Amino acid sequence: MAKKSLIQREKKRQKLELKYHLIRRSSKKEISKVPLLSDKWDIYGKLQSPPRNSAPTRLRRRCFLTGRPRANYRDFGLSGHKLREMVQAGLLPGATRSSW
């Protein structure tokens, strides 16, 4: 189980990313439209003004049940460990155990 403080930090980053998403997207569009390099530097300055935690690259996908940050499957929102347990218990419809 992940520490609760790390999970809360991740939720805070998600809120910040949603808040500043439009500002980042509009300034990136402006950069592509402006022909002068000096104007582009001004827009880059605006792009750096939002908090760093609002950048989408700072987000980390976590397991829905345990909060584990590694080995996550996007389709299920679970880590590999919990996914395997749930498939073996038959809790995920359509997922089968592999055998060879």
N, C-alpha and C positions, 0 to 999 in steps of 0.2 A: 504494500500500500504506500502510495506516495505521501509525502508530508503535506499537510493541509495548507501550509503557507505557500508551497510551490503551486498547488492547484489554484489557490486564490490569486496568486501573481499572474498565472496564465489567463484567468478570467478577466483580470484587470487589463491585460494586454489586448484581449479580444474586444473589450469595450472601447479602448483607445483607438484600435485599428478601425472600428466602425465609425467612430467619431471623425477621424481625419481622412477617411478613405476618399471622399469627394475632393478635398483640397489637394491631395497627392495626385489624383487622376487628372484634375484640371491643369495643374502645373506641368505635368508630364506632356499633356497635349500642347500646351503653350510652347514648350521647348522645341517640339517638332515643327511648329509653325513659324517661329522667329528665325530670320535669316542671319542677323548679326550676332557675332560671338559675345560681344559685351552685354547684349540684352539677355543672352542665354545664361551668362554668369549671374545676373540679377535674379533670374527665375530659379537657378540652382540654389541661391541663397534662401529664397522662399521655401524651397523644397526641404531645406535642412532645418527650418524653423520649428516644425512640429516635434513633439517629443520622440525620442528614439524608440521607445516602446510601442509607438503607434505604427511602426513599420511592419508590413505583413511578413517579412522574413524572420521576425522575432517570435512569431507564433510557433508553437510546438503541438503537434497532434498527440493527444493522450488517450489512454484506454478509458472507456466509459465507466467501467466498474472499479478499477483499481487506481487509475491515474498514472499508470506506467507510461513513460515517454518513449520507449523504444519498442520495436517490432510490432507496430500497429498495422492492422488491416483496415483500409478505408471503407470497404464495403460493409463491414460489421461494426466498426468503431471500437474494436476490442484488440487487446494485445494477443500475441500468438499463444501465450500460456493459457489465458482464459478461454480463447477460442477453441483450443484443443479440448479443454475440460468440458465445454458446453456441447461440442460435437459428439464427444464420447457419451455424454449423458442423454443425447438426443433432443437437446433444447433448441437447436437451430434447424428449422425445417429446410430440407433440400441439401444440406451439407452432410456428406458421408465421410466416414473414416477411410483413410487410404491403406491399402494392403497390397503387398507384392511378394 
